[in-house]
Every structure is written in C-alpha cells, then in structure tokens.
Amino acid sequence: MNIALISTSSRKNGNSLRFINFVRNVLNETGQHDVSVVTFEHYDIPYVGQGSVKQETLTPFQQELISSWAAADLVIFAMPEYNWTAPPQASNTIHQLGGPAFKHLFENKVFAMVGISNGRGGRQPALDMTTVMNKIISFTNSYSIISPKLYESHETDKNLDEAGRFIGHEVYDRTARAFIDYTLNVAHRWIGSEQLAETK
C-alpha cells in the first residue's frame, strides 16, 4: 500500500512530525508499504482570497505535497491543536485544493486524522478536519472515506523523541499502534472493494 504521512505543523521538528515519524517507524517494521513523509516546514500555499494553487506553476513544496498525496492509497494527517482547532495551514490546504482542478486528490483514498498536543488535547482539530474533508469529498462527488477512528496524541513530546522513537508510557504506544492497525484495516477493505468494483 502507498501511504502518505503529512505533518501539518510549520514548526521544524515539531510534535506533529514526531508522531508522523513514529507512524513511519511502525509501518517500516513490516516493510510492506511504500511510505512518504511531507512536512509543512516550507509551507507556501497562498491563503484563500490572496491567491490560488495552479498545476502549471507549483512550487517545490506544493509539488511534493500534491504528488505524495496523489500517489497514496492512504493519507494520514497529523495536526497540532491551536486554540482548540486545526492550524490554519491545514484548513487552508484543504480549501485551496478542494476543487475540480485537484479532484484526483479526493478520489479512491482513505484518510485518517490525528490531533497533536503537548498536553491533554488533540481531539478537536481531528474532528474539525474530518468535517471539512467529508464536505469536500461530497462537494467534488468523489469516492473516498475517512476512517472513523481518530487519534489524540497526548503529551507527545513526553512519549516520542524527535526521531519518532517511543520513550513514554506503554498506554501511548499501545493505543497509537491500535490506531495504525485499525486505519490499515479500513484502508485494505476500502481499496479491496474499490478494486473489485473496477473489475465489474
């Protein structure tokens, strides 16, 4: 399976990237997946009302994001919680790419949402992005699904080091791995059903 892991924090080596690195490390344990990582460190998508994203003039960051996302069967977004919601870069990305020109980004994919906190939080950004993504999938008349199980990464910097290695409480490791397993199972079922539909 082709999997894109997207850290939507613009901070270098932020907690969102720690979680994405953790997911990559877990996925690489089996060697069964093609995994790409995209970080928003060099984010340069213009905000709505100040410009747009055009396929013929993509910046290096935009090209990396769009190509990784387009090639993926499963896309996992990790979003830091800012004032009890998703960061503006994450929301703006969905709004800018959620139109006819980039419809392929929302077609035949499974999405999963993770909210990141250095305390006890993270649920709201994952819920907010789930709502927006569902509306975009519906608006573009696409056939994709958002996994119903989201993950709240509590006290991320206490549980993961910068390379995504687990260093914390066993509950964190167990629940994070359960989230990954569940997400992979949803993706396998969705991809299998899509492939079956294409053969009929």
VOTIFI-704365 format. One record per residue (C-alpha): residue in three letters; x, y, z. Coordinates in steps of 0.1 Angstrom, whole numbers, padded with zeros to 4 digits. Layout:
VOTIFI-704365
<nudo resn="ALA" x="X" y="Y" z="Z"/>
...
end
This chain:
VOTIFI-704365
<nudo resn="MET" x="0000" y="0000" z="0000"/>
<nudo resn="ASN" x="0012" y="0035" z="-0008"/>
<nudo resn="ILE" x="0009" y="0057" z="0023"/>
<nudo resn="ALA" x="0014" y="0095" z="0026"/>
<nudo resn="LEU" x="0021" y="0108" z="0061"/>
<nudo resn="ILE" x="0015" y="0146" z="0063"/>
<nudo resn="SER" x="0027" y="0167" z="0092"/>
<nudo resn="THR" x="0007" y="0200" z="0091"/>
<nudo resn="SER" x="0029" y="0219" z="0115"/>
<nudo resn="SER" x="0052" y="0246" z="0101"/>
<nudo resn="ARG" x="0075" y="0242" z="0131"/>
<nudo resn="LYS" x="0108" y="0225" z="0124"/>
<nudo resn="ASN" x="0109" y="0191" z="0143"/>
<nudo resn="GLY" x="0075" y="0198" z="0159"/>
<nudo resn="ASN" x="0054" y="0173" z="0178"/>
<nudo resn="SER" x="0033" y="0166" z="0147"/>
<nudo resn="LEU" x="0065" y="0154" z="0129"/>
<nudo resn="ARG" x="0074" y="0133" z="0159"/>
<nudo resn="PHE" x="0041" y="0114" z="0155"/>
<nudo resn="ILE" x="0045" y="0111" z="0118"/>
<nudo resn="ASN" x="0080" y="0097" z="0123"/>
<nudo resn="PHE" x="0066" y="0073" z="0148"/>
<nudo resn="VAL" x="0040" y="0061" z="0123"/>
<nudo resn="ARG" x="0067" y="0057" z="0097"/>
<nudo resn="ASN" x="0088" y="0036" z="0121"/>
<nudo resn="VAL" x="0059" y="0013" z="0129"/>
<nudo resn="LEU" x="0050" y="0009" z="0092"/>
<nudo resn="ASN" x="0086" y="0002" z="0083"/>
<nudo resn="GLU" x="0087" y="-0027" z="0108"/>
<nudo resn="THR" x="0069" y="-0049" z="0083"/>
<nudo resn="GLY" x="0084" y="-0034" z="0051"/>
<nudo resn="GLN" x="0051" y="-0040" z="0033"/>
<nudo resn="HIS" x="0043" y="-0004" z="0025"/>
<nudo resn="ASP" x="0056" y="0025" z="0004"/>
<nudo resn="VAL" x="0057" y="0054" z="0028"/>
<nudo resn="SER" x="0063" y="0091" z="0020"/>
<nudo resn="VAL" x="0065" y="0119" z="0046"/>
<nudo resn="VAL" x="0056" y="0155" z="0039"/>
<nudo resn="THR" x="0061" y="0183" z="0064"/>
<nudo resn="PHE" x="0047" y="0218" z="0063"/>
<nudo resn="GLU" x="0080" y="0234" z="0073"/>
<nudo resn="HIS" x="0083" y="0251" z="0039"/>
<nudo resn="TYR" x="0045" y="0257" z="0035"/>
<nudo resn="ASP" x="0038" y="0283" z="0009"/>
<nudo resn="ILE" x="0002" y="0278" z="-0002"/>
<nudo resn="PRO" x="-0014" y="0312" z="-0005"/>
<nudo resn="TYR" x="-0043" y="0318" z="0018"/>
<nudo resn="VAL" x="-0079" y="0319" z="0004"/>
<nudo resn="GLY" x="-0085" y="0353" z="-0011"/>
<nudo resn="GLN" x="-0048" y="0360" z="-0016"/>
<nudo resn="GLY" x="-0041" y="0336" z="-0044"/>
<nudo resn="SER" x="-0046" y="0301" z="-0057"/>
<nudo resn="VAL" x="-0027" y="0269" z="-0064"/>
<nudo resn="LYS" x="-0022" y="0262" z="-0101"/>
<nudo resn="GLN" x="-0009" y="0229" z="-0115"/>
<nudo resn="GLU" x="0013" y="0246" z="-0141"/>
<nudo resn="THR" x="0032" y="0268" z="-0115"/>
<nudo resn="LEU" x="0036" y="0246" z="-0085"/>
<nudo resn="THR" x="0064" y="0254" z="-0060"/>
<nudo resn="PRO" x="0087" y="0226" z="-0048"/>
<nudo resn="PHE" x="0067" y="0223" z="-0016"/>
<nudo resn="GLN" x="0033" y="0222" z="-0034"/>
<nudo resn="GLN" x="0047" y="0196" z="-0059"/>
<nudo resn="GLU" x="0059" y="0174" z="-0031"/>
<nudo resn="LEU" x="0027" y="0176" z="-0012"/>
<nudo resn="ILE" x="0004" y="0170" z="-0042"/>
<nudo resn="SER" x="0025" y="0142" z="-0058"/>
<nudo resn="SER" x="0028" y="0123" z="-0025"/>
<nudo resn="TRP" x="-0009" y="0128" z="-0018"/>
<nudo resn="ALA" x="-0020" y="0118" z="-0053"/>
<nudo resn="ALA" x="0001" y="0086" z="-0053"/>
<nudo resn="ALA" x="-0012" y="0075" z="-0019"/>
<nudo resn="ASP" x="-0040" y="0050" z="-0012"/>
<nudo resn="LEU" x="-0040" y="0061" z="0025"/>
<nudo resn="VAL" x="-0033" y="0097" z="0037"/>
<nudo resn="ILE" x="-0027" y="0104" z="0074"/>
<nudo resn="PHE" x="-0028" y="0140" z="0085"/>
<nudo resn="ALA" x="-0012" y="0149" z="0119"/>
<nudo resn="MET" x="-0024" y="0183" z="0131"/>
<nudo resn="PRO" x="-0013" y="0203" z="0161"/>
<nudo resn="GLU" x="-0040" y="0218" z="0182"/>
<nudo resn="TYR" x="-0040" y="0256" z="0181"/>
<nudo resn="ASN" x="-0066" y="0273" z="0202"/>
<nudo resn="TRP" x="-0088" y="0242" z="0202"/>
<nudo resn="THR" x="-0089" y="0238" z="0164"/>
<nudo resn="ALA" x="-0067" y="0228" z="0135"/>
<nudo resn="PRO" x="-0038" y="0250" z="0124"/>
<nudo resn="PRO" x="-0047" y="0275" z="0096"/>
<nudo resn="GLN" x="-0022" y="0259" z="0072"/>
<nudo resn="ALA" x="-0041" y="0226" z="0074"/>
<nudo resn="SER" x="-0075" y="0241" z="0068"/>
<nudo resn="ASN" x="-0063" y="0264" z="0041"/>
<nudo resn="THR" x="-0047" y="0235" z="0022"/>
<nudo resn="ILE" x="-0080" y="0216" z="0021"/>
<nudo resn="HIS" x="-0099" y="0247" z="0010"/>
<nudo resn="GLN" x="-0073" y="0256" z="-0018"/>
<nudo resn="LEU" x="-0071" y="0220" z="-0031"/>
<nudo resn="GLY" x="-0107" y="0211" z="-0027"/>
<nudo resn="GLY" x="-0119" y="0220" z="-0062"/>
<nudo resn="PRO" x="-0122" y="0205" z="-0096"/>
<nudo resn="ALA" x="-0086" y="0211" z="-0106"/>
<nudo resn="PHE" x="-0074" y="0188" z="-0078"/>
<nudo resn="LYS" x="-0103" y="0164" z="-0076"/>
<nudo resn="HIS" x="-0080" y="0135" z="-0080"/>
<nudo resn="LEU" x="-0066" y="0141" z="-0045"/>
<nudo resn="PHE" x="-0100" y="0131" z="-0031"/>
<nudo resn="GLU" x="-0107" y="0101" z="-0053"/>
<nudo resn="ASN" x="-0104" y="0065" z="-0042"/>
<nudo resn="LYS" x="-0085" y="0072" z="-0010"/>
<nudo resn="VAL" x="-0087" y="0066" z="0027"/>
<nudo resn="PHE" x="-0079" y="0095" z="0050"/>
<nudo resn="ALA" x="-0071" y="0094" z="0087"/>
<nudo resn="MET" x="-0069" y="0122" z="0112"/>
<nudo resn="VAL" x="-0046" y="0127" z="0142"/>
<nudo resn="GLY" x="-0047" y="0156" z="0166"/>
<nudo resn="ILE" x="-0014" y="0165" z="0183"/>
<nudo resn="SER" x="-0009" y="0181" z="0217"/>
<nudo resn="ASN" x="0019" y="0185" z="0242"/>
<nudo resn="GLY" x="-0008" y="0183" z="0269"/>
<nudo resn="ARG" x="-0042" y="0166" z="0271"/>
<nudo resn="GLY" x="-0058" y="0176" z="0238"/>
<nudo resn="GLY" x="-0059" y="0170" z="0201"/>
<nudo resn="ARG" x="-0094" y="0158" z="0196"/>
<nudo resn="GLN" x="-0109" y="0190" z="0182"/>
<nudo resn="PRO" x="-0086" y="0196" z="0152"/>
<nudo resn="ALA" x="-0091" y="0160" z="0141"/>
<nudo resn="LEU" x="-0129" y="0164" z="0144"/>
<nudo resn="ASP" x="-0128" y="0197" z="0126"/>
<nudo resn="MET" x="-0107" y="0184" z="0097"/>
<nudo resn="THR" x="-0129" y="0153" z="0094"/>
<nudo resn="THR" x="-0159" y="0176" z="0089"/>
<nudo resn="VAL" x="-0142" y="0197" z="0063"/>
<nudo resn="MET" x="-0128" y="0167" z="0044"/>
<nudo resn="ASN" x="-0162" y="0150" z="0043"/>
<nudo resn="LYS" x="-0177" y="0181" z="0028"/>
<nudo resn="ILE" x="-0150" y="0183" z="0001"/>
<nudo resn="ILE" x="-0154" y="0146" z="-0008"/>
<nudo resn="SER" x="-0191" y="0152" z="-0011"/>
<nudo resn="PHE" x="-0188" y="0185" z="-0030"/>
<nudo resn="THR" x="-0164" y="0170" z="-0055"/>
<nudo resn="ASN" x="-0186" y="0140" z="-0059"/>
<nudo resn="SER" x="-0156" y="0118" z="-0051"/>
<nudo resn="TYR" x="-0154" y="0083" z="-0037"/>
<nudo resn="SER" x="-0132" y="0083" z="-0007"/>
<nudo resn="ILE" x="-0136" y="0075" z="0030"/>
<nudo resn="ILE" x="-0123" y="0090" z="0063"/>
<nudo resn="SER" x="-0115" y="0063" z="0088"/>
<nudo resn="PRO" x="-0139" y="0067" z="0118"/>
<nudo resn="LYS" x="-0111" y="0062" z="0143"/>
<nudo resn="LEU" x="-0091" y="0093" z="0150"/>
<nudo resn="TYR" x="-0062" y="0096" z="0174"/>
<nudo resn="GLU" x="-0055" y="0121" z="0201"/>
<nudo resn="SER" x="-0017" y="0123" z="0207"/>
<nudo resn="HIS" x="-0015" y="0135" z="0243"/>
<nudo resn="GLU" x="0018" y="0147" z="0258"/>
<nudo resn="THR" x="0035" y="0139" z="0225"/>
<nudo resn="ASP" x="0069" y="0153" z="0235"/>
<nudo resn="LYS" x="0070" y="0131" z="0266"/>
<nudo resn="ASN" x="0061" y="0099" z="0247"/>
<nudo resn="LEU" x="0081" y="0104" z="0214"/>
<nudo resn="ASP" x="0116" y="0117" z="0207"/>
<nudo resn="GLU" x="0124" y="0138" z="0176"/>
<nudo resn="ALA" x="0130" y="0107" z="0155"/>
<nudo resn="GLY" x="0096" y="0092" z="0165"/>
<nudo resn="ARG" x="0111" y="0066" z="0188"/>
<nudo resn="PHE" x="0087" y="0057" z="0217"/>
<nudo resn="ILE" x="0101" y="0068" z="0251"/>
<nudo resn="GLY" x="0070" y="0072" z="0272"/>
<nudo resn="HIS" x="0040" y="0054" z="0288"/>
<nudo resn="GLU" x="0031" y="0020" z="0275"/>
<nudo resn="VAL" x="-0005" y="0031" z="0271"/>
<nudo resn="TYR" x="0006" y="0056" z="0244"/>
<nudo resn="ASP" x="0025" y="0030" z="0224"/>
<nudo resn="ARG" x="-0004" y="0005" z="0227"/>
<nudo resn="THR" x="-0032" y="0030" z="0217"/>
<nudo resn="ALA" x="-0011" y="0046" z="0189"/>
<nudo resn="ARG" x="-0004" y="0012" z="0174"/>
<nudo resn="ALA" x="-0040" y="0002" z="0177"/>
<nudo resn="PHE" x="-0049" y="0033" z="0157"/>
<nudo resn="ILE" x="-0024" y="0024" z="0130"/>
<nudo resn="ASP" x="-0037" y="-0012" z="0128"/>
<nudo resn="TYR" x="-0073" y="0000" z="0126"/>
<nudo resn="THR" x="-0065" y="0025" z="0099"/>
<nudo resn="LEU" x="-0047" y="0000" z="0078"/>
<nudo resn="ASN" x="-0076" y="-0025" z="0081"/>
<nudo resn="VAL" x="-0100" y="0002" z="0069"/>
<nudo resn="ALA" x="-0077" y="0010" z="0040"/>
<nudo resn="HIS" x="-0073" y="-0026" z="0030"/>
<nudo resn="ARG" x="-0111" y="-0031" z="0030"/>
<nudo resn="TRP" x="-0118" y="0001" z="0011"/>
<nudo resn="ILE" x="-0090" y="-0005" z="-0015"/>
<nudo resn="GLY" x="-0101" y="-0041" z="-0020"/>
<nudo resn="SER" x="-0138" y="-0030" z="-0025"/>
<nudo resn="GLU" x="-0127" y="-0003" z="-0050"/>
<nudo resn="GLN" x="-0106" y="-0027" z="-0070"/>
<nudo resn="LEU" x="-0135" y="-0052" z="-0070"/>
<nudo resn="ALA" x="-0159" y="-0025" z="-0083"/>
<nudo resn="GLU" x="-0135" y="-0016" z="-0111"/>
<nudo resn="THR" x="-0134" y="-0052" z="-0124"/>
<nudo resn="LYS" x="-0172" y="-0055" z="-0126"/>
end
